[in-house]
């Protein structure tokens, strides 16, 4: 498991435990690493996780931006379900 994956998993866990500010910080760090690695698939997933975290925080405008970015990236990767 890479550091980026570990941060992502920790961020998702923090979100499920209700610590949304910690989740957001962990997921943002994870996203930066995935982008540095050029891992577009995991970047798309992490953007979606950040979007859901923003929704749980009541920041719907930020959530929409993050989810739209995730969707666009998934479509660029050929995800037909996106």
Secondary structure, 3 states (H helix, E strand, C coil): CCHHHHHHHHHHHHHHCCCHHHHHHHHHHHHHHHHHHCCHHHHHHHHHHHHHHHHHCCCHHHHHHHHHHHHHHHHHCCCCCC
